[in-house]
């Protein structure tokens, strides 16, 4: 069976899903990759049986051949899967992708902090004043693509390095409804502190204890072993291929997961 992965635009979650296919170790499946302009001759030469793509608004990949089209977008077709629409029967829940945590001694200071946050910290309001006050002696780092004139701003952060910052921070701030970040922090053995939008005093106490007493925290419903078991990119890829009836391919995905995540 030949599977063509077509990337219409760069999207981390979609790329994490299709990257699982490169870990399949079976001569029964041949994987091809294409992006940019749709070259019909190249597609015809490859002669795929399945095309998985993220063209927005398209319920079927635009070729005339009778090919199984798997659509990772917000359309409503039976072979369409969404990262956003929680009401969809084919909703793809948040998941983790394996990333490097180890840091060489020569780089360790780059990744160390007392408190780290990925995103704009302006949501923290009064808590931000505490984090950036020089008298509190908190080493606060935050990363976002929008420049900020705030102490602790460290520019943009490659998503491949998120886990390194979480792993080497004494505390990692996260919004209570940001499931993706919560799982990333837990899987990287970080120390999560939940911000509810109003628990400023509680967060300050938790941060002080994490920084000064090395207190570790956990979040109900989020355990590293459970996330590895159920919520990896391989599990979502398995869901996709099993749903469209490609059961043998789905089984190969799980075999690849067991090796990739060292679950056996």
C-alpha positions as CSV (number, residue, x, y, z in Angstrom):
1,X,0.0,0.0,0.0
2,X,1.2,3.5,-0.9
3,X,0.4,6.5,1.3
4,X,1.1,10.0,0.2
5,X,1.3,12.8,2.8
6,X,0.6,16.2,1.4
7,X,1.3,19.3,3.5
8,X,-0.6,22.3,2.2
9,X,0.7,24.5,5.1
10,X,3.0,24.1,8.0
11,X,1.1,22.9,11.1
12,X,2.8,21.2,14.0
13,X,0.1,18.8,14.9
14,X,-0.5,17.6,11.4
15,X,3.3,17.1,10.8
16,X,3.5,15.2,14.1
17,X,0.8,12.8,12.9
18,X,2.4,12.1,9.5
19,X,5.9,11.8,11.0
20,X,4.6,8.6,12.8
21,X,4.4,7.0,9.4
22,X,8.2,7.3,8.9
23,X,8.7,5.0,11.9
24,X,6.8,2.1,10.3
25,X,9.1,-0.8,9.6
26,X,7.1,-2.9,7.1
27,X,7.7,-3.4,3.4
28,X,3.9,-3.6,2.9
29,X,3.7,0.2,3.2
30,X,5.4,2.8,1.1
31,X,5.3,6.5,2.3
32,X,5.6,9.5,0.1
33,X,5.7,13.2,1.0
34,X,4.7,16.3,-1.0
35,X,4.2,19.9,-0.2
36,X,3.6,23.2,-2.1
37,X,2.2,23.1,-5.6
38,X,0.1,20.0,-6.3
39,X,2.1,18.2,-9.0
40,X,-0.4,15.8,-10.6
41,X,2.3,14.0,-12.6
42,X,4.4,13.3,-9.5
43,X,1.3,12.0,-7.7
44,X,0.3,9.9,-10.7
45,X,3.9,8.5,-10.9
46,X,3.8,7.6,-7.2
47,X,0.3,6.1,-7.6
48,X,-0.9,6.4,-4.0
49,X,-3.7,4.3,-2.5
50,X,-4.2,6.8,0.3
51,X,-3.6,10.6,0.5
52,X,-3.6,12.3,3.9
53,X,-3.6,16.1,3.7
54,X,-4.3,19.3,5.5
55,X,-5.8,21.4,2.7
56,X,-8.4,23.6,4.4
57,X,-12.0,23.4,3.2
58,X,-11.4,20.3,1.0
59,X,-13.3,17.1,1.8
60,X,-11.3,15.3,-0.8
61,X,-7.8,15.7,-2.2
62,X,-8.2,17.3,-5.7
63,X,-7.4,14.3,-7.9
64,X,-9.8,12.3,-10.1
65,X,-8.4,8.9,-9.2
66,X,-10.3,6.7,-6.8
67,X,-8.0,7.3,-3.8
68,X,-8.9,7.3,-0.1
69,X,-8.6,10.9,1.0
70,X,-8.0,11.6,4.6
71,X,-8.7,15.3,5.4
72,X,-7.1,16.9,8.5
73,X,-9.1,20.1,8.5
74,X,-12.5,21.5,9.6
75,X,-14.6,19.9,6.9
76,X,-17.5,17.5,7.8
77,X,-16.7,14.5,5.5
78,X,-16.6,11.0,7.0
79,X,-12.9,10.9,6.5
80,X,-12.3,14.4,7.9
81,X,-10.6,14.9,11.3
82,X,-10.4,18.1,13.3
83,X,-8.0,19.3,16.0
84,X,-10.5,22.1,16.9
85,X,-14.1,20.9,16.7
86,X,-14.8,19.0,20.0
87,X,-18.3,18.2,18.8
88,X,-17.0,16.2,15.8
89,X,-17.1,12.4,16.0
90,X,-13.6,12.6,14.5
91,X,-12.2,15.1,16.9
92,X,-8.5,14.6,17.6
93,X,-7.8,15.3,21.2
94,X,-4.6,17.0,22.3
95,X,-1.6,14.7,22.3
96,X,2.2,14.8,22.9
97,X,5.0,14.3,20.5
98,X,8.3,12.8,21.8
99,X,10.9,15.6,22.1
100,X,14.5,15.7,23.4
101,X,14.8,16.5,27.1
102,X,18.6,15.9,27.6
103,X,20.7,19.0,27.6
104,X,24.5,19.0,27.4
105,X,26.4,20.7,30.3
106,X,27.6,23.4,28.0
107,X,24.0,24.5,27.3
108,X,22.4,23.9,30.7
109,X,22.3,27.6,31.7
110,X,20.3,28.4,28.6
111,X,17.4,26.1,29.7
112,X,17.5,26.7,33.5
113,X,15.0,29.1,35.2
114,X,12.9,29.5,38.3
115,X,9.7,29.9,36.4
116,X,9.0,29.4,32.7
117,X,6.0,30.1,30.5
118,X,5.4,29.6,26.8
119,X,3.2,32.4,25.5
120,X,2.3,36.0,26.4
121,X,2.4,36.5,30.2
122,X,0.1,39.5,30.2
123,X,-2.8,37.2,31.1
124,X,-1.2,36.8,34.6
125,X,-1.8,40.5,35.5
126,X,-0.9,40.9,39.2
127,X,1.1,37.7,39.1
128,X,3.3,39.1,36.4
129,X,4.2,42.0,38.6
130,X,5.5,39.5,41.2
131,X,7.4,37.5,38.6
132,X,9.2,40.5,37.1
133,X,9.9,42.4,40.3
134,X,13.6,42.6,41.0
135,X,13.1,42.4,44.7
136,X,11.6,38.9,44.4
137,X,14.8,37.6,42.8
138,X,12.8,35.2,40.5
139,X,14.5,34.1,37.4
140,X,11.5,34.2,35.0
141,X,11.7,33.3,31.4
142,X,8.9,33.4,28.8
143,X,8.8,32.9,25.1
144,X,6.4,34.2,22.5
145,X,6.6,35.4,18.8
146,X,5.3,38.9,19.8
147,X,8.1,41.1,21.2
148,X,7.4,42.3,24.8
149,X,9.2,45.0,26.8
150,X,8.9,42.9,30.0
151,X,11.7,41.4,32.1
152,X,12.1,37.8,31.3
153,X,11.2,38.0,27.6
154,X,13.5,35.5,25.7
155,X,12.1,35.8,22.2
156,X,10.7,32.9,20.2
157,X,11.3,29.2,21.2
158,X,11.5,26.3,18.8
159,X,8.8,23.8,19.8
160,X,11.5,21.1,19.7
161,X,13.0,22.8,22.8
162,X,9.8,23.2,24.9
163,X,10.5,20.1,26.9
164,X,14.1,21.2,27.7
165,X,12.8,24.4,29.3
166,X,10.0,22.7,31.2
167,X,12.4,20.0,32.4
168,X,15.0,22.5,33.7
169,X,12.6,25.0,35.3
170,X,11.8,24.8,39.0
171,X,8.2,25.7,38.0
172,X,6.2,25.8,34.8
173,X,3.2,28.1,34.7
174,X,0.2,26.9,32.6
175,X,-3.4,28.0,32.2
176,X,-5.9,25.5,33.6
177,X,-7.6,25.0,30.2
178,X,-4.4,24.6,28.2
179,X,-4.5,20.8,28.1
180,X,-1.8,20.6,25.4
181,X,0.7,22.6,27.6
182,X,-0.3,20.6,30.7
183,X,0.5,17.3,29.0
184,X,3.8,18.7,27.6
185,X,4.9,19.8,31.1
186,X,3.9,16.5,32.7
187,X,5.6,14.3,29.9
188,X,8.8,16.3,30.2
189,X,8.9,15.8,34.0
190,X,8.3,19.5,34.5
191,X,6.7,21.1,37.6
192,X,3.2,22.5,36.7
193,X,1.6,25.4,38.4
194,X,-2.0,26.0,37.3
195,X,-3.3,29.5,36.7
196,X,-7.1,29.7,36.9
197,X,-7.3,33.4,36.0
198,X,-7.9,34.6,39.6
199,X,-5.7,32.5,41.9
200,X,-2.9,35.0,42.1
201,X,-2.0,34.6,45.8
202,X,-2.1,30.8,45.5
203,X,0.3,30.9,42.5
204,X,2.7,33.2,44.3
205,X,2.8,30.8,47.3
206,X,3.3,27.8,45.0
207,X,6.0,29.5,43.1
208,X,7.9,30.5,46.3
209,X,7.8,26.9,47.5
210,X,8.9,25.5,44.2
211,X,11.8,28.0,43.9
212,X,12.9,28.1,47.5
213,X,12.0,24.6,48.8
214,X,12.0,22.5,45.6
215,X,8.4,21.5,46.1
216,X,7.0,19.4,43.3
217,X,3.4,19.5,42.1
218,X,1.0,17.2,40.2
219,X,-2.3,17.8,38.5
220,X,-5.3,15.5,39.0
221,X,-6.0,13.5,35.9
222,X,-2.6,13.9,34.4
223,X,0.0,11.2,34.9
224,X,3.0,10.6,32.6
225,X,2.3,6.9,32.2
226,X,-1.3,7.5,31.2
227,X,-0.3,10.1,28.7
228,X,2.2,7.8,27.1
229,X,-0.4,5.0,27.0
230,X,-3.2,7.0,25.4
231,X,-2.2,10.4,24.2
232,X,0.7,10.4,21.9
233,X,0.9,11.4,18.2
234,X,0.9,7.6,17.4
235,X,-2.4,7.1,19.2
236,X,-4.0,9.9,17.1
237,X,-2.5,8.4,13.9
238,X,-3.9,5.0,15.0
239,X,-7.3,6.6,15.5
240,X,-7.3,8.2,12.0
241,X,-6.3,5.1,10.1
242,X,-8.5,2.8,12.2
243,X,-11.5,5.0,11.6
244,X,-11.1,5.0,7.8
245,X,-10.8,1.2,7.9
246,X,-7.0,0.9,7.4
247,X,-6.7,-1.6,10.3
248,X,-3.3,-3.2,9.2
249,X,-1.7,0.3,8.9
250,X,-3.2,1.2,12.3
251,X,-1.6,-1.9,13.8
252,X,1.8,-1.0,12.3
253,X,1.5,2.5,13.9
254,X,1.1,1.0,17.3
255,X,4.1,-1.3,16.7
256,X,6.1,1.8,15.8
257,X,4.8,3.6,18.9
258,X,6.0,0.8,21.2
259,X,9.5,1.1,19.8
260,X,9.6,4.9,19.6
261,X,8.3,5.5,23.1
262,X,10.0,2.4,24.5
263,X,6.8,1.1,26.0
264,X,7.8,-2.5,26.2
